[in-house]
Amino acid sequence: MNITILNGNPDSHNQEFDRYLDLYRVKMHNTEHYVRTFMLRDMKIQDLRLLDSTNSIDNQQYTDDIRYILNSLNETDLLIIASPLEQGFLSVLTKMILDRLTKVLQPSQYEAVPWVSGKNGIAKLPLMGMIMQKEADTSEQDLLINKLSGERIAANIHTVLDFCITTDTGVSDAVCKTFQSIDYNSYIEKTYTDLIAGSTYSG
């Protein structure tokens, strides 16, 4: 299984969050799965909100580091959105990249993306997972709001938010959640294949 993590931690001093993701990556590698991490704070990502009508996002994409993320998606089975919470919500950095992904990947985006490895768009979209780091005053309602927001983003680009956990969850349990995603992904692909082959219904 190929996993891509988008680490939206904006604070290099928040080493606890980064260590959690590093340990997750090591454990997954030890089970012969590949994990790629993008540290968003080290990347050049254009904020859609800062663009005016005369400066099209299409003209910015050629120098924007989001192309590296998009290039990885054809080989990604599970895309994990990872972020500490800031005032109850995902970090601004994380929301910015989600805005960009939605802009490019939503089904209403008909134009080919010529700089994605020379391919005409993404062949398939991976399942999504979410890992959040709570604040001292984070409530269950805060977590639910972020989960619902993630589900909506996933639905907008025609994929599924398969799990949503916090760093209070042990890394081993996070790995178990990932294995459940593997099983779920296999179930979806088998069901889709059966439907296409016409073997699900005898009529």
C-alpha positions in Angstrom: 0.0 0.0 0.0 1.3 3.5 -0.9 0.4 6.2 1.6 1.0 9.9 1.2 0.9 12.2 4.3 0.3 15.9 4.0 1.9 17.3 7.2 0.2 20.6 7.8 2.1 21.4 11.0 3.1 25.1 10.6 5.3 25.1 13.7 8.7 23.5 13.6 8.9 23.7 17.4 5.9 21.3 17.6 8.1 18.3 17.5 5.6 16.0 19.2 3.3 16.1 16.2 6.1 15.5 13.7 7.5 12.6 15.8 4.1 10.9 15.9 4.0 11.0 12.1 7.6 9.8 11.9 6.9 6.8 14.1 3.7 6.0 12.1 5.8 6.1 8.9 8.5 3.8 10.4 5.9 1.3 11.6 4.2 1.2 8.2 7.6 0.7 6.5 8.3 -2.2 8.8 5.1 -3.9 7.5 6.3 -3.4 4.0 4.1 -0.4 3.1 5.5 2.7 1.5 4.9 6.1 3.2 5.7 9.4 1.5 5.5 12.6 3.6 5.1 16.2 2.3 6.1 18.8 4.9 3.8 21.6 3.8 5.6 24.3 5.8 8.7 23.7 3.6 6.8 23.9 0.3 5.8 26.8 -1.9 2.0 26.6 -2.1 -0.1 29.4 -3.6 -3.0 30.5 -1.5 -6.2 30.8 -3.7 -7.5 33.6 -1.5 -4.5 35.8 -2.5 -5.1 35.6 -6.2 -7.0 38.4 -8.0 -9.0 38.0 -11.2 -6.1 39.1 -13.4 -3.7 36.5 -11.9 -5.2 33.1 -12.8 -4.3 30.1 -10.7 -3.6 28.3 -14.0 -0.6 30.6 -14.5 0.7 29.9 -11.0 0.6 26.1 -11.2 3.9 25.7 -13.1 6.0 27.1 -10.3 3.8 25.9 -7.4 5.0 22.9 -5.4 1.4 21.4 -5.4 2.5 19.7 -8.6 4.7 17.4 -6.6 1.7 16.3 -4.5 -0.5 15.8 -7.5 2.2 13.8 -9.3 2.2 11.4 -6.3 -1.6 10.8 -6.3 -1.6 8.3 -9.1 0.6 6.0 -6.9 -1.2 6.8 -3.7 -3.8 4.4 -2.1 -4.4 6.4 1.0 -4.0 10.2 1.4 -3.6 11.3 5.0 -4.4 14.9 6.0 -2.4 15.5 9.2 -2.7 18.8 11.1 -2.6 20.2 14.6 -5.7 22.1 15.5 -5.6 25.9 15.7 -8.5 27.5 17.5 -10.5 24.4 16.9 -9.8 24.0 13.2 -7.2 22.5 10.9 -4.2 24.7 10.4 -4.4 27.5 7.9 -1.6 25.7 5.9 -3.7 22.5 5.8 -6.8 24.3 4.7 -4.9 26.1 2.0 -3.7 22.8 0.5 -7.2 21.3 0.7 -8.5 24.3 -1.2 -6.0 23.7 -3.9 -6.6 20.0 -4.1 -10.4 20.6 -4.4 -9.9 23.2 -7.1 -7.8 20.8 -9.2 -9.5 17.5 -8.5 -13.2 18.2 -8.2 -15.2 16.6 -11.0 -16.3 19.9 -12.4 -12.6 20.6 -13.3 -12.7 19.4 -16.9 -9.4 20.8 -18.2 -6.4 18.5 -18.3 -3.5 19.3 -16.0 -0.6 19.1 -18.4 2.1 19.3 -15.7 1.0 16.2 -13.8 3.6 13.8 -15.2 2.4 14.6 -18.7 -0.9 12.8 -17.9 -4.4 14.0 -18.6 -5.5 14.3 -15.0 -5.5 11.8 -12.1 -6.4 8.2 -13.0 -7.8 7.4 -9.6 -8.3 9.2 -6.3 -7.0 7.6 -3.1 -9.0 7.1 0.0 -8.5 9.8 2.6 -7.6 9.6 6.3 -7.2 12.4 8.9 -4.9 12.7 11.8 -5.4 15.7 14.2 -3.6 17.0 17.2 -5.9 18.3 19.9 -5.5 21.6 21.7 -5.9 21.8 25.5 -9.5 22.9 25.1 -10.5 20.8 22.1 -14.0 19.4 22.6 -15.8 16.4 21.0 -17.8 18.9 19.0 -14.6 20.5 17.6 -13.5 17.0 16.4 -16.9 16.2 14.9 -16.9 19.5 13.0 -13.5 18.8 11.5 -14.5 15.2 10.6 -17.6 16.4 8.8 -15.5 19.0 7.0 -13.1 16.3 5.9 -16.0 14.1 4.7 -17.4 17.0 2.6 -14.0 17.7 1.0 -13.6 14.0 0.2 -17.1 13.9 -1.3 -16.3 17.0 -3.4 -13.5 15.1 -5.1 -15.4 11.8 -5.3 -13.5 9.8 -2.7 -14.1 8.8 0.9 -12.8 9.9 4.3 -12.1 6.5 5.7 -10.9 7.4 9.2 -10.4 10.4 11.5 -8.2 10.1 14.6 -6.2 12.2 16.9 -2.7 11.8 18.1 -4.1 10.7 21.4 -4.6 7.4 19.5 -1.5 5.3 19.9 0.6 4.9 16.8 -0.1 1.2 16.8 -3.8 1.8 16.8 -3.3 4.3 13.9 -1.6 1.6 12.0 -4.5 -0.8 12.6 -6.9 1.9 11.3 -4.7 2.0 8.1 -4.9 -1.8 7.7 -8.7 -1.5 8.0 -8.5 1.1 5.1 -6.6 -1.5 3.1 -9.4 -4.0 3.6 -12.0 -1.3 2.8 -10.2 -0.3 -0.3 -10.1 -3.9 -1.5 -13.8 -4.3 -0.8 -14.6 -1.2 -2.9 -12.5 -2.3 -5.8 -13.9 -5.8 -5.8 -17.5 -4.4 -5.7 -16.7 -2.0 -8.5 -15.2 -4.8 -10.6 -18.2 -7.1 -9.9 -20.6 -4.3 -11.0 -18.7 -3.6 -14.2 -18.6 -7.4 -15.0 -22.3 -7.7 -14.3 -21.8 -10.5 -11.8 -23.5 -8.8 -8.9 -27.0 -9.1 -10.4 -28.2 -12.1 -12.3 -30.9 -10.2 -14.0 
